[in-house]
Amino acid sequence: MREAMTHGSGAWLPGPSCGRPATGSGVLDGIRLGVKDLIDIGGAITGGGNPDWAASHGPAARDAPCVAALRRAGARVVGKTISDELAFSLEGENAHYGTPRHPHDPERLPGGSSSGSAAAVAWAEADLALGTDTGGSVRVPAAFCGVAAMRPTHGRISLDGVLPFAPSYDTVGWFARDAATLAEAGHALLGVAGVRPRPPLRLCVATDALALAETSVREPLSAWARRSGIGAERSAYADSDWRDWLEGYAVLQGLEIQTHVGPWIRRQRPRFGAAIAPRFEAALALDPRQGARWAAWRAQAVARLAQRMAPDEAWLLPAAPCPALPRQADASERGAFYERALALGAVAGHAGLPQLVLPLPPGEGLPACVSFISARGNDERLLELAATLSSAFPPTP
């Protein structure tokens, strides 16, 4: 019996069960863990959301360190979750394995590329799920589905056993329905159990980033900030245009894709879905000579951001620029979403910053989330912030 496949979220990868028991006991005893199909589970094939990738790779020799850490802390793996193909999407669709169901509206997309992980948690088919985040692939589905999530500081969690996409941006992230489970998973993944808490972070609003969101997202976040007494305003993009952050990200990510995925694509000529194939074609067609210019731009932009962000601040900004996209959204709507979502995600992405996503209290309509970025290394303080706000952000039912 394949436990994960008995549920209705559509979040789980078809095929043989990838269930694995806990290997130890700790803060995650009894927790059901989903693992994105970009992350190794020992003895199972990591398929990257694409059947040709799966067919050309053998079973993983061992668990990725992030999976092993959670199993040691008491979590048991209940299955592999669907991913957008090789993580190259933010919408949450997969042309080969199906699109996970949105937890509140079947006519909406769950967000990607960690679509199955977010949906499994939102549908209460897993208590915790691992994903990966390069340009927003944990943050966007968390916002679309209304669950808590964490993208850690780049480099805090090993990428061993994780399919490489754009390694200077790639991170392992995780989802939960409540702040306590999110923090307990963080203790296991970051190795911070028993660390003495530091002073709470001061909350600010990144007003220029907030302005990129649609009214239906911007107004709830602004209203929450006013109710919470957050008056300090900051600039995420400063003297740069947000389009520079988008273009720099697109070029640098694309050139890393050329290096890490490109050789396999040229050799195997895989079948990609209609929405994904043009993205890889564009990435592989980039001129490598653009890299030096945008790498220098990135270094300067990150340095300026570090000067603006005090080490004890957390900035409020949208995790996604709009509510969950309709499944039938046209190319224009998807394009506008993709550009602004990547520009928002690129703030933490270029600088390697940690980012927290928390759902607002349930209301009418689609879920809404608040999100905070902070300085590198402030992962634990963001998890403490989540705990502080947990009374205002009740667990997802």
C-alpha positions as CSV (number, residue, x, y, z in Angstrom):
1,M,0.0,0.0,0.0
2,R,1.4,3.4,-0.9
3,E,0.5,5.6,2.0
4,A,1.0,8.9,0.2
5,M,-1.1,7.9,-2.8
6,T,-4.3,7.4,-0.8
7,H,-4.8,11.1,-0.5
8,G,-6.4,13.7,-2.7
9,S,-3.9,16.6,-3.0
10,G,-2.2,15.3,-6.1
11,A,1.0,16.3,-4.4
12,W,2.8,13.0,-4.5
13,L,5.0,11.6,-7.2
14,P,3.5,8.6,-8.9
15,G,5.4,5.3,-8.7
16,P,6.9,3.1,-6.0
17,S,6.6,4.2,-2.4
18,C,9.5,6.2,-1.0
19,G,8.5,5.8,2.6
20,R,11.4,5.6,5.1
21,P,11.2,5.3,8.9
22,A,12.9,7.7,11.3
23,T,16.5,6.8,12.2
24,G,16.5,8.5,15.6
25,S,14.3,10.2,18.1
26,G,14.0,13.9,18.9
27,V,12.0,17.1,18.4
28,L,10.4,15.7,15.2
29,D,9.1,12.4,16.7
30,G,5.9,11.3,14.8
31,I,6.3,14.0,12.1
32,R,5.4,13.0,8.6
33,L,7.9,14.3,6.1
34,G,7.5,14.9,2.3
35,V,10.6,15.3,0.2
36,K,10.7,17.2,-3.1
37,D,11.7,15.2,-6.2
38,L,15.0,17.2,-6.4
39,I,16.3,15.9,-3.1
40,D,17.9,12.4,-2.6
41,I,16.3,9.7,-0.6
42,G,18.6,6.7,-0.3
43,G,17.6,3.9,-2.7
44,A,15.2,6.0,-4.7
45,I,15.7,7.8,-8.0
46,T,15.7,11.6,-7.8
47,G,13.7,12.4,-10.9
48,G,13.8,16.2,-11.0
49,G,10.1,16.3,-12.1
50,N,11.1,14.9,-15.5
51,P,10.8,11.3,-16.7
52,D,13.8,11.6,-18.9
53,W,16.0,12.8,-16.1
54,A,14.6,9.9,-13.9
55,A,15.3,7.3,-16.7
56,S,18.9,8.5,-17.1
57,H,19.8,8.4,-13.4
58,G,20.1,5.5,-11.0
59,P,18.9,5.4,-7.3
60,A,20.6,7.6,-4.8
61,A,23.2,5.9,-2.7
62,R,22.2,7.7,0.4
63,D,19.9,10.3,1.8
64,A,20.8,14.0,1.2
65,P,22.1,15.4,4.5
66,C,18.9,17.5,4.9
67,V,16.8,14.3,4.8
68,A,19.1,12.5,7.0
69,A,19.1,15.2,9.6
70,L,15.3,15.3,9.8
71,R,15.1,11.5,10.0
72,R,17.6,11.5,12.9
73,A,15.4,14.0,14.7
74,G,12.4,11.6,14.5
75,A,10.7,12.5,11.2
76,R,9.6,9.6,8.9
77,V,9.5,10.1,5.2
78,V,6.0,9.4,3.7
79,G,6.8,10.1,0.0
80,K,8.3,12.2,-2.7
81,T,6.5,15.3,-3.7
82,I,6.0,16.6,-7.3
83,S,8.3,19.3,-8.5
84,D,8.1,21.6,-11.6
85,E,10.5,20.2,-14.2
86,L,14.1,20.7,-13.0
87,A,12.7,23.5,-10.8
88,F,12.4,25.9,-13.7
89,S,9.0,27.4,-12.9
90,L,7.1,29.3,-10.2
91,E,3.5,28.3,-11.3
92,G,3.4,24.7,-9.9
93,E,2.5,22.7,-13.0
94,N,4.0,19.5,-14.2
95,A,3.1,18.3,-17.7
96,H,4.2,14.7,-16.9
97,Y,3.0,13.9,-13.4
98,G,0.1,16.4,-12.9
99,T,-0.4,19.6,-11.1
100,P,-1.0,19.4,-7.3
101,R,-4.3,20.7,-6.2
102,H,-4.6,24.1,-4.6
103,P,-5.9,23.7,-1.0
104,H,-8.6,26.3,-1.2
105,D,-9.6,26.7,-4.9
106,P,-9.3,23.9,-7.4
107,E,-9.2,26.4,-10.2
108,R,-6.0,27.9,-8.9
109,L,-2.3,26.9,-9.2
110,P,-0.4,25.9,-6.1
111,G,2.8,27.7,-7.0
112,G,6.2,26.2,-7.7
113,S,8.6,24.7,-8.2
114,S,8.1,23.1,-4.7
115,S,4.5,22.7,-5.6
116,G,3.9,19.2,-4.2
117,S,5.7,20.0,-0.9
118,A,3.5,23.1,-0.2
119,A,0.3,21.2,-1.2
120,A,1.1,18.2,0.9
121,V,1.5,20.3,4.0
122,A,-1.5,22.5,3.2
123,W,-3.7,19.4,2.7
124,A,-2.4,18.0,6.0
125,E,-1.0,15.0,4.2
126,A,2.4,15.8,5.6
127,D,3.4,17.8,8.7
128,L,6.7,19.0,7.2
129,A,8.1,19.0,3.7
130,L,11.4,19.8,2.1
131,G,11.7,21.9,-1.0
132,T,14.3,23.9,-2.8
133,D,14.3,27.6,-3.5
134,T,16.4,29.4,-6.1
135,G,14.3,32.4,-7.2
136,G,11.2,31.8,-5.0
137,S,10.4,28.1,-5.3
138,V,9.6,27.7,-1.6
139,R,8.4,31.2,-1.0
140,V,5.9,31.5,-3.8
141,P,4.0,28.1,-3.2
142,A,4.0,28.9,0.5
143,A,2.2,32.2,-0.2
144,F,-0.1,30.7,-2.8
145,C,-1.1,27.8,-0.5
146,G,-1.1,29.7,2.8
147,V,1.5,27.7,4.8
148,A,4.6,28.6,6.8
149,A,8.0,28.3,5.1
150,M,11.6,29.1,5.4
151,R,14.3,29.8,2.9
152,P,17.6,29.8,4.9
153,T,20.8,31.8,4.4
154,H,22.6,30.5,1.3
155,G,25.0,27.9,2.4
156,R,23.6,27.2,5.8
157,I,22.2,23.8,4.7
158,S,24.3,21.4,2.5
159,L,23.3,21.0,-1.1
160,D,24.8,17.6,-1.3
161,G,22.3,15.2,-2.7
162,V,20.3,18.0,-4.2
163,L,19.9,18.3,-8.0
164,P,22.0,21.4,-9.0
165,F,20.1,24.1,-10.9
166,A,21.9,27.4,-10.2
167,P,24.1,26.7,-7.2
168,S,25.0,30.2,-6.2
169,Y,21.3,30.8,-5.7
170,D,20.0,27.3,-4.7
171,T,18.9,26.6,-1.2
172,V,17.1,23.8,0.6
173,G,13.9,25.2,2.3
174,W,11.0,23.7,4.3
175,F,7.3,24.0,4.9
176,A,5.1,23.5,7.9
177,R,1.5,24.4,9.0
178,D,2.7,26.1,12.3
179,A,5.6,28.1,13.6
180,A,6.6,25.5,16.2
181,T,7.1,22.7,13.6
182,L,8.9,25.2,11.3
183,A,11.3,26.1,14.1
184,E,11.8,22.5,15.3
185,A,12.8,21.5,11.7
186,G,15.1,24.5,11.6
187,H,16.8,23.2,14.8
188,A,17.4,19.9,13.2
189,L,18.6,21.3,9.8
190,L,20.6,24.2,11.1
191,G,22.0,22.5,14.2
192,V,20.9,25.3,16.6
193,A,19.0,23.4,19.3
194,G,19.7,25.0,22.6
195,V,21.2,28.2,21.1
196,R,20.5,31.2,23.4
197,P,17.9,33.5,21.8
198,R,19.1,36.9,20.8
199,P,17.2,40.2,21.0
200,P,14.1,40.2,18.8
201,L,14.3,41.6,15.3
202,R,13.0,45.1,14.6
203,L,10.3,45.0,11.9
204,C,10.5,47.4,8.9
205,V,8.6,47.6,5.6
206,A,10.4,47.4,2.2
207,T,8.1,49.9,0.6
208,D,9.4,49.6,-3.0
209,A,9.1,45.8,-2.9
210,L,5.6,46.1,-1.5
211,A,4.7,48.4,-4.4
212,L,5.4,45.6,-6.9
213,A,2.5,43.6,-5.5
214,E,-1.1,43.7,-6.8
215,T,-3.6,45.6,-4.7
216,S,-5.1,42.3,-3.4
217,V,-1.7,41.5,-1.8
218,R,-0.4,44.9,-1.0
219,E,-3.4,46.1,0.9
220,P,-3.6,43.2,3.4
221,L,0.2,43.4,4.1
222,S,0.0,47.2,4.5
223,A,-3.0,46.9,6.8
224,W,-1.2,44.3,8.9
225,A,1.9,46.5,9.1
226,R,-0.2,49.4,10.4
227,R,-2.0,47.3,13.0
228,S,1.4,45.9,14.1
229,G,2.8,49.4,14.5
230,I,5.5,49.0,11.9
231,G,6.4,52.5,10.8
232,A,10.0,52.1,9.7
233,E,10.4,52.2,5.9
234,R,13.3,50.7,3.9
235,S,14.2,50.3,0.2
236,A,15.0,46.9,-1.2
237,Y,16.1,48.1,-4.5
238,A,17.4,51.6,-3.5
239,D,19.0,53.4,-6.5
240,S,18.5,50.4,-8.8
241,D,15.4,49.6,-10.9
242,W,13.7,46.4,-9.9
243,R,14.1,45.3,-13.5
244,D,17.9,45.3,-13.0
245,W,17.4,42.8,-10.1
246,L,15.2,40.7,-12.4
247,E,17.6,40.8,-15.4
248,G,20.7,40.2,-13.4
249,Y,19.0,37.2,-11.8
250,A,17.8,35.8,-15.1
251,V,21.2,36.1,-16.8
252,L,23.3,34.7,-13.9
253,Q,20.8,31.9,-13.2
254,G,20.7,31.1,-16.9
255,L,24.4,30.8,-17.2
256,E,24.6,28.5,-14.2
257,I,21.9,26.4,-15.8
258,Q,24.1,26.2,-18.9
259,T,26.9,24.8,-16.7
260,H,25.0,22.4,-14.5
261,V,22.0,21.2,-16.5
262,G,22.9,22.2,-20.1
263,P,25.3,19.3,-20.9
264,W,22.6,16.8,-19.9
265,I,20.0,18.6,-22.0
266,R,22.2,18.7,-25.1
267,R,23.1,15.0,-24.7
268,Q,19.7,13.6,-23.8
269,R,17.4,15.9,-25.7
270,P,14.7,15.4,-23.0
271,R,11.0,16.0,-23.3
272,F,10.0,19.1,-21.5
273,G,6.5,20.5,-21.1
274,A,5.3,23.2,-23.4
275,A,5.8,25.9,-20.8
276,I,9.2,24.7,-19.6
277,A,11.0,24.0,-22.9
278,P,11.3,27.6,-24.0
279,R,12.8,28.6,-20.7
280,F,15.6,26.1,-21.1
281,E,16.1,27.1,-24.7
282,A,16.5,30.7,-23.7
283,A,18.9,29.9,-20.9
284,L,21.1,27.8,-23.1
285,A,21.1,30.5,-25.8
286,L,22.5,33.2,-23.4
287,D,25.9,34.7,-24.3
288,P,28.4,33.7,-21.5
289,R,30.1,37.1,-22.0
290,Q,27.2,38.7,-20.2
291,G,28.2,37.0,-17.0
292,A,31.1,39.3,-16.0
293,R,28.9,42.4,-16.2
294,W,26.1,41.0,-14.2
295,A,28.4,39.3,-11.6
296,A,29.9,42.8,-11.0
297,W,26.5,44.3,-10.8
298,R,25.4,41.7,-8.3
299,A,28.4,42.2,-6.0
300,Q,27.7,46.0,-5.9
301,A,24.0,45.6,-5.4
302,V,24.5,43.1,-2.6
303,A,27.1,45.4,-0.9
304,R,24.7,48.3,-1.0
305,L,21.8,46.2,0.4
306,A,24.0,45.1,3.3
307,Q,24.8,48.7,4.1
308,R,21.0,49.5,4.2
309,M,19.9,46.5,6.2
310,A,20.9,46.7,9.9
311,P,21.8,43.4,11.4
312,D,18.8,43.5,13.9
313,E,16.2,44.3,11.2
314,A,13.6,42.2,9.4
315,W,11.9,43.7,6.4
316,L,8.4,43.0,5.4
317,L,7.8,42.3,1.7
318,P,5.6,40.1,-0.4
319,A,6.6,36.5,-1.0
320,A,4.5,36.6,-4.2
321,P,3.1,39.6,-6.1
322,C,-0.4,38.2,-6.4
323,P,-2.7,35.6,-5.0
324,A,-2.6,32.1,-6.5
325,L,-2.8,32.3,-10.3
326,P,-5.9,30.8,-12.0
327,R,-5.1,27.5,-13.9
328,Q,-6.4,29.2,-17.0
329,A,-4.3,32.3,-16.7
330,D,-3.1,33.5,-20.1
331,A,0.4,34.1,-21.3
332,S,0.2,37.8,-20.4
333,E,-1.0,37.2,-16.9
334,R,1.7,34.6,-16.3
335,G,4.4,36.7,-17.7
336,A,3.5,39.7,-15.5
337,F,3.5,37.4,-12.5
338,Y,6.8,35.7,-13.4
339,E,8.6,39.0,-13.8
340,R,7.5,40.5,-10.5
341,A,7.8,37.3,-8.6
342,L,11.4,36.8,-9.7
343,A,12.2,40.5,-8.9
344,L,10.8,40.0,-5.4
345,G,12.6,36.7,-5.0
346,A,15.9,38.1,-6.3
347,V,16.3,40.4,-3.2
348,A,17.1,37.4,-1.0
349,G,18.4,35.4,-3.9
350,H,21.2,37.8,-5.0
351,A,22.3,38.4,-1.5
352,G,21.8,34.9,-0.1
353,L,19.5,36.2,2.7
354,P,17.1,34.1,4.8
355,Q,13.4,34.7,4.2
356,L,10.4,33.6,6.3
357,V,6.8,33.2,5.1
358,L,3.8,33.1,7.5
359,P,0.1,32.9,6.7
360,L,-2.1,35.7,7.9
361,P,-5.2,34.6,9.9
362,P,-7.8,32.9,7.7
363,G,-10.3,35.3,6.1
364,E,-12.6,35.3,3.2
365,G,-11.1,34.3,-0.2
366,L,-7.6,33.1,-0.9
367,P,-4.8,32.9,1.7
368,A,-2.6,35.8,2.3
369,C,0.9,35.6,3.8
370,V,3.5,38.0,5.3
371,S,7.1,37.5,4.6
372,F,10.3,38.8,6.2
373,I,13.9,39.0,5.0
374,S,16.8,39.6,7.3
375,A,20.6,39.7,7.3
376,R,22.7,36.7,6.5
377,G,22.9,34.3,9.4
378,N,19.7,35.6,11.0
379,D,17.8,32.3,10.3
380,E,17.4,31.5,14.0
381,R,16.1,35.0,14.7
382,L,13.5,34.7,11.9
383,L,12.4,31.4,13.4
384,E,12.1,33.1,16.8
385,L,10.1,35.9,15.1
386,A,7.7,33.2,13.7
387,A,7.3,31.9,17.3
388,T,6.6,35.4,18.6
389,L,3.9,35.9,15.9
390,S,2.4,32.5,16.3
391,S,-0.5,33.7,18.4
392,A,-1.5,36.1,15.6
393,F,-0.8,33.4,12.9
394,P,-2.8,30.3,14.0
395,P,-1.9,26.9,12.4
396,T,-3.4,26.1,9.1
397,P,-6.4,23.9,9.7
